[in-house]
């Protein structure tokens, strides 16, 4: 395989593979009410189909990201796709909710697919295609939701929720086949051969598990109970030890030293903050659309049409990605990140105050799409221009981990709020819906305010090109090629 592949269809195949995350995500929020009814659990318990998926994703993503920096990128992608395929089959055939959760847990590897595809794009795409390729892959999940949700709603309504999971299995089968045929084989001779950081992987796995279980179960156990405090304490201690171990490990699972870079720090802070806040808005918006009008807030859309609520999200993110591609020549990525966060905040506030009409939900989702498209395109761009090629998979995957952890927090917090505000018919009360949306809007506002302060404090500070240090390859600086044309926005 040549150093830079000239296969025109490689990016298309990588985008098709990245759509796996969108397909799996569309099997989550939209189907919570259906799973609650079909598998005889209440809505707050059904929320675990989201939480466990995000939890496994948070643990698997850094491992997959580090492995994608190694020589066996294609093998990693294929093994991950086959594992997600197995999870889809298990969920489709599950006789009860417990087995169903096992399938959803296996599907959690889908969150690590995007960092792997970005590492492949950075390695094999032509230099002139890298910037567009990375930004496109980063927003593929958001864009794909606009297709995945309506399709899931139609299939689940016409044929049952199990058929939607069988369709996901079919999609994954075709994905594995095209990846096997098109993606360059390994081993990658340019990739470093390093011993895998097993202690780091175990520590972050235990720490994240304890943290997310505490957040998820805190409302049921009681926030001051010994169990909740114990899990929070365990998470704090284990993650602190993990940080110390990573800083002393030559080739750590996640190189925490890159956090010293301002661009990387801004991107990662935005990832975890918006990840949590946005997930609240998206999950609650989907729930409102399908809830009966007797709840006082529900729009009572049938499942067939419920998925189309996410279509504006896809349209907005797709358009925003194309916009970022054009204006990035003149506008700094940090500025685009700020604009995106502002749009997400405005959309969150809109949903908080106005969510009783269908057009209000659609407008909120469109705003989310534009904002997410901007932020998700800007974050990997900031990271990619600030780290070496050999650390890209790890750095981007850590950003994805923070998105996933944020999403887990958002899912767990919204689930806890709804569980504490259930009506006699087991539907969340309007007070619970408003409280969850208010928390999401507040979280978005905090992230936007932090980005605004950061931007005002560094209005014209140029980004240092680490490629000058000589530690990076020539393909590590595609985002700098036009910097002289950018004003200090």
C-alpha positions in Angstrom: 0.0 0.0 0.0 1.5 3.4 -1.0 2.2 6.0 1.7 -0.9 8.1 0.6 -3.7 6.1 -0.9 -5.3 7.5 -4.0 -8.5 5.5 -3.8 -11.3 8.0 -4.2 -13.8 5.8 -2.4 -11.8 5.4 0.8 -13.4 8.4 2.6 -16.8 7.3 1.6 -16.2 3.9 3.1 -14.8 5.4 6.3 -17.9 7.6 6.6 -20.1 4.5 6.0 -18.3 2.8 8.8 -18.6 5.9 11.1 -22.4 5.8 10.5 -22.4 2.7 12.7 -22.5 5.1 15.7 -25.5 6.9 14.3 -27.3 3.6 13.6 -26.7 2.3 17.1 -27.6 5.7 18.7 -30.9 5.7 16.8 -31.8 2.4 18.5 -31.5 4.2 21.9 -33.5 7.4 22.8 -36.3 6.8 20.3 -37.1 3.3 21.5 -37.1 4.0 25.3 -40.9 4.2 25.5 -41.3 1.2 23.3 -38.8 -0.9 25.3 -40.5 0.2 28.5 -43.8 -1.2 27.3 -42.6 -4.3 25.4 -40.2 -5.5 28.1 -42.4 -4.5 31.1 -40.1 -2.0 32.8 -40.7 1.6 33.8 -39.3 4.5 31.8 -36.5 5.3 34.3 -35.3 1.7 34.1 -35.6 1.7 30.3 -33.2 4.7 30.3 -30.5 2.1 31.2 -30.5 1.0 27.6 -28.9 4.4 27.0 -26.7 4.5 30.1 -25.1 1.1 29.7 -24.4 1.7 26.1 -22.6 5.0 26.9 -20.8 3.4 29.8 -19.2 0.7 27.7 -18.5 3.3 25.1 -16.7 5.5 27.6 -14.5 2.5 28.6 -13.9 1.1 25.1 -13.2 4.3 23.3 -9.8 5.2 24.8 -8.6 1.6 24.3 -9.7 1.6 20.7 -8.2 5.1 20.2 -4.8 3.9 21.5 -4.9 0.7 19.4 -5.7 2.8 16.3 -2.4 4.5 16.7 -0.8 1.1 16.2 -0.1 -1.0 13.1 -3.4 -2.9 12.9 -6.0 -0.2 12.3 -8.0 -2.2 9.8 -8.1 -5.3 12.0 -9.2 -3.2 14.9 -12.1 -1.7 12.9 -13.3 -5.1 11.6 -13.2 -6.7 15.1 -15.1 -3.8 16.5 -17.8 -3.9 13.8 -18.2 -7.7 14.4 -18.6 -7.2 18.1 -21.3 -4.5 17.5 -22.9 -6.9 15.1 -23.1 -9.6 17.8 -24.6 -7.0 20.2 -27.3 -6.2 17.7 -28.2 -9.8 17.3 -28.3 -10.4 21.0 -30.6 -7.3 21.5 -32.8 -8.4 18.7 -33.4 -11.9 20.1 -33.4 -10.9 23.8 -36.1 -12.8 25.8 -36.0 -10.2 28.6 -34.6 -6.8 29.6 -31.4 -8.2 31.2 -30.3 -10.0 28.0 -31.3 -6.9 26.0 -29.0 -4.8 28.1 -26.1 -7.2 27.4 -26.7 -6.6 23.7 -26.8 -2.9 24.2 -23.5 -3.1 26.2 -21.8 -4.9 23.3 -23.1 -2.2 20.9 -21.2 0.4 23.1 -18.1 -0.2 21.0 -19.8 1.9 18.3 -18.6 5.0 20.1 -15.0 4.1 19.4 -15.5 3.7 15.7 -15.2 7.4 14.8 -11.7 7.8 16.4 -10.5 4.7 14.5 -11.8 6.0 11.2 -10.2 9.4 11.8 -6.9 7.7 12.5 -7.3 5.8 9.2 -8.2 9.0 7.3 -5.1 10.8 8.8 -2.9 7.9 7.7 -4.2 7.1 4.2 -6.0 10.1 2.7 -4.1 12.6 0.6 -3.0 15.6 2.5 -5.4 18.0 0.8 -8.3 15.7 1.8 -7.4 15.3 5.5 -9.1 18.4 6.9 -12.3 17.8 5.1 -12.1 14.1 5.9 -11.6 14.5 9.6 -14.4 17.2 10.0 -16.8 15.0 8.0 -16.1 11.9 10.0 -16.5 13.9 13.3 -20.0 15.1 12.4 -21.1 11.8 10.7 -22.9 10.6 13.8 -25.0 13.8 14.2 -25.8 13.9 10.5 -26.6 10.2 10.4 -29.1 10.5 13.2 -31.4 12.4 10.9 -31.6 9.3 8.7 -31.2 6.6 11.4 -34.0 7.9 13.7 -36.8 8.1 11.0 -35.7 4.7 9.7 -35.7 3.1 13.2 -39.1 4.6 13.9 -40.6 3.3 10.7 -39.2 -0.2 11.1 -40.1 -0.4 14.8 -43.6 0.8 14.2 -44.3 -1.5 11.3 -42.5 -4.6 12.3 -41.6 -4.2 16.0 -38.5 -3.0 17.8 -36.7 -6.3 17.3 -36.8 -5.8 13.5 -34.9 -2.5 13.9 -32.1 -4.3 15.7 -32.0 -7.0 12.9 -31.7 -4.2 10.4 -28.8 -2.8 12.4 -27.2 -6.3 12.2 -27.6 -6.3 8.4 -26.1 -2.8 8.1 -23.1 -3.9 10.2 -22.6 -6.9 8.0 -22.4 -4.7 4.9 -20.1 -2.3 6.7 -17.7 -5.0 7.6 -17.7 -6.3 4.0 -16.9 -2.9 2.4 -14.2 -2.1 5.1 -12.6 -5.5 4.4 -12.6 -4.8 0.6 -11.6 -1.1 0.5 -9.6 -0.1 3.6 -5.9 -0.6 3.2 -4.6 -3.7 4.9 -2.0 -3.8 7.6 0.3 -3.8 9.3 0.9 -0.1 8.9 4.7 0.1 8.6 4.7 3.8 9.7 2.9 3.1 13.0 5.0 2.6 16.2 5.1 -0.8 17.8 4.5 -0.2 21.5 3.4 -2.2 24.5 -0.2 -1.7 25.3 -0.9 0.2 28.6 -2.9 -2.5 30.4 -2.7 -0.8 33.9 -4.0 2.4 32.4 -6.9 0.6 30.6 -7.9 -1.2 33.8 -7.8 1.9 36.0 -9.8 4.1 33.7 -12.3 1.3 33.2 -12.8 0.9 36.9 -12.9 4.6 37.6 -15.4 5.5 34.9 -17.6 2.5 35.8 -17.7 3.6 39.5 -18.4 7.2 38.5 -21.2 6.5 36.1 -22.9 3.9 38.3 -22.9 6.5 41.1 -24.5 9.1 38.9 -27.0 6.6 37.5 -28.1 5.0 40.7 -27.7 8.0 43.1 -31.3 9.0 42.9 -32.5 5.5 43.7 -29.9 4.9 46.5 -30.1 8.5 47.8 -27.4 11.0 47.1 -26.1 10.9 50.7 -26.2 7.1 51.1 -23.1 5.1 51.8 -23.4 3.3 48.4 -23.5 6.6 46.4 -20.7 8.2 48.4 -18.7 5.1 48.2 -18.9 4.8 44.4 -18.1 8.5 44.0 -15.1 8.2 46.4 -13.9 5.1 44.6 -14.1 6.9 41.3 -12.2 9.9 42.6 -9.4 7.8 44.0 -9.1 5.4 41.1 -9.1 8.2 38.5 -6.5 10.1 40.5 -4.3 7.1 40.6 -4.9 6.6 36.9 -3.7 10.1 36.2 -0.5 9.6 38.1 0.2 6.3 36.4 -0.5 7.8 32.9 1.9 10.7 33.6 4.7 8.2 34.5 4.0 5.8 31.7 6.2 6.4 28.6 3.5 5.4 26.1 0.3 5.8 28.1 -3.2 4.8 27.0 -4.0 8.6 27.0 -1.1 11.1 26.9 -2.4 13.5 29.5 0.5 15.9 28.7 -1.3 17.0 25.5 -3.8 18.6 27.8 -1.3 21.4 28.4 -2.0 22.5 24.8 -4.6 25.3 24.9 -6.5 24.0 21.8 -6.7 20.5 23.1 -7.8 21.7 26.6 -10.6 23.9 25.1 -11.8 21.1 22.8 -11.9 18.5 25.6 -13.6 20.9 28.1 -16.3 21.6 25.4 -16.7 17.9 24.7 -17.6 16.9 28.2 -19.7 20.0 29.0 -21.8 20.0 25.8 -21.9 16.2 25.7 -23.8 16.2 29.0 -26.0 19.2 28.4 -27.0 18.3 24.8 -27.8 14.7 25.6 -30.4 15.9 28.1 -32.1 18.1 25.4 -32.0 15.4 22.7 -33.3 12.6 25.0 -36.1 14.7 26.6 -37.1 16.1 23.2 -37.6 12.6 21.8 -39.5 11.6 24.9 -41.9 14.6 24.6 -42.6 13.9 21.0 -43.9 10.4 21.8 -45.6 11.0 25.2 -49.4 11.1 25.2 -51.2 14.4 25.4 -52.7 13.4 28.8 -49.3 14.1 30.4 -49.7 17.8 29.7 -46.6 18.1 27.6 -46.7 15.2 25.2 -47.2 15.6 21.4 -48.4 12.0 21.0 -46.5 11.3 17.8 -46.8 7.7 16.8 -43.5 5.8 16.6 -43.7 5.8 12.8 -43.3 9.6 12.8 -41.4 10.0 16.1 -38.0 9.4 14.4 -38.6 12.3 12.0 -38.2 14.7 14.9 -34.4 14.2 14.5 -34.4 15.0 10.8 -33.7 18.8 11.4 -30.8 17.7 13.6 -29.2 16.0 10.6 -30.0 18.8 8.2 -28.5 21.4 10.5 -25.3 19.4 11.3 -24.7 18.6 7.6 -25.1 22.2 6.6 -22.9 23.4 9.5 -20.1 21.0 8.5 -20.1 22.4 5.0 -20.1 25.9 6.4 -17.2 25.2 8.6 -15.2 23.9 5.7 -15.7 27.2 3.8 -15.3 29.7 6.6 -12.4 27.9 8.4 -10.1 29.8 5.9 -10.9 33.1 7.6 -12.3 32.3 11.0 -10.4 30.6 13.8 -11.6 27.2 15.0 -12.0 28.5 18.6 -14.4 31.2 17.3 -16.4 28.5 15.4 -16.5 26.5 18.6 -17.9 29.5 20.5 -20.5 30.1 17.8 -21.6 26.5 17.9 -21.8 26.4 21.7 -23.9 29.6 21.5 -26.4 28.0 19.1 -26.6 24.9 21.3 -27.3 27.1 24.3 -30.0 29.0 22.6 -31.6 25.8 21.4 -31.6 24.4 24.9 -33.2 27.5 26.3 -35.9 27.3 23.6 -36.7 23.7 24.4 -36.8 24.6 28.1 -39.4 27.4 27.7 -41.3 26.1 24.6 -41.8 22.4 24.0 -45.5 21.8 23.8 -45.8 22.2 20.0 -44.2 20.1 17.3 -42.6 23.1 15.5 -40.9 24.1 18.8 -39.3 20.7 19.1 -38.2 20.8 15.4 -36.8 24.3 15.8 -34.8 23.2 18.8 -33.4 20.1 17.0 -32.4 22.2 14.0 -30.5 24.6 16.3 -28.9 21.7 18.0 -27.8 20.3 14.6 -26.2 23.5 13.5 -24.4 24.0 16.8 -23.3 20.4 17.1 -22.1 20.4 13.5 -19.9 23.4 14.2 -18.5 22.2 17.5 -18.0 18.6 16.4 -16.1 19.8 13.3 -14.0 22.2 15.2 -13.0 20.0 18.1 -11.0 17.3 16.2 -9.5 20.1 14.0 -8.1 21.8 17.0 -6.7 18.5 18.3 -5.3 17.3 15.0 -3.2 20.4 14.4 -1.8 20.2 17.9 -0.6 16.6 18.3 1.7 14.2 16.5 0.4 11.7 14.1 1.4 8.9 16.4 -0.8 10.3 19.1 -3.8 11.3 17.0 -6.0 8.3 17.7 -5.4 8.5 21.4 -6.0 12.3 21.5 -9.2 12.2 19.4 -10.5 9.1 21.3 -10.0 11.0 24.6 -12.1 13.8 23.2 -14.7 11.2 22.2 -14.4 9.6 25.7 -15.3 13.0 27.2 -18.3 13.3 24.8 -19.4 9.9 25.8 -18.8 10.5 29.6 -20.7 13.7 29.2 -23.5 11.9 27.4 -23.6 9.3 30.2 -23.9 12.0 32.7 -26.7 13.6 30.7 -28.5 10.3 30.3 -28.1 9.4 34.0 -29.0 12.8 35.3 -32.1 13.1 33.1 -33.1 9.5 34.1 -32.7 10.3 37.7 -34.8 13.5 37.4 -37.5 11.7 35.6 -37.5 8.8 38.1 -38.0 11.3 40.9 -41.0 12.9 39.1 -43.2 10.0 37.9 -47.0 10.3 37.6 -49.3 7.4 38.6 -49.3 6.2 35.0 -45.5 5.9 35.2 -44.9 8.7 32.7 -42.7 11.6 33.9 -44.6 14.6 35.2 -44.4 18.0 33.4 -42.4 19.4 36.4 -39.8 16.6 35.9 -39.5 17.4 32.1 -39.0 21.1 32.8 -36.4 20.5 35.5 -34.4 18.1 33.2 -34.5 20.7 30.3 -33.6 23.5 32.7 -30.5 21.5 33.8 -29.5 20.9 30.2 -29.9 24.6 29.3 -27.9 25.7 32.4 -25.1 23.3 31.5 -24.9 24.6 27.9 -24.9 28.2 29.2 -22.0 27.4 31.5 -19.9 25.9 28.7 -20.7 28.9 26.4 -19.7 31.4 29.1 -16.4 29.6 29.7 -15.6 29.6 26.0 -16.6 33.3 25.8 -14.3 34.2 28.7 -11.5 32.1 27.1 -12.0 33.9 23.8 -11.9 37.4 25.3 -8.8 36.6 27.3 -6.9 35.4 24.1 -8.4 37.6 21.3 -5.4 37.6 19.0 -3.1 34.9 20.3 -1.9 32.8 17.5 -1.8 29.0 17.8 1.7 27.6 18.1 2.4 25.1 15.4 3.9 22.1 17.2 5.0 20.8 13.8 8.0 23.1 14.1 9.4 21.0 16.8 10.3 18.3 14.3 8.4 15.6 16.2 5.6 15.5 13.7 5.3 14.3 10.1 4.4 16.6 7.3 0.8 15.5 7.3 0.3 16.7 10.9 -0.3 20.3 10.0 -3.0 20.5 7.4 -5.0 23.0 9.4 -2.2 25.5 9.5 -1.8 26.0 5.8 -4.1 29.0 5.6 -3.6 30.6 9.0 -2.1 33.8 7.6 -5.4 34.6 5.9 -7.4 34.4 9.2 -8.2 37.5 11.1 -7.9 37.4 14.9 -11.6 36.8 15.4 
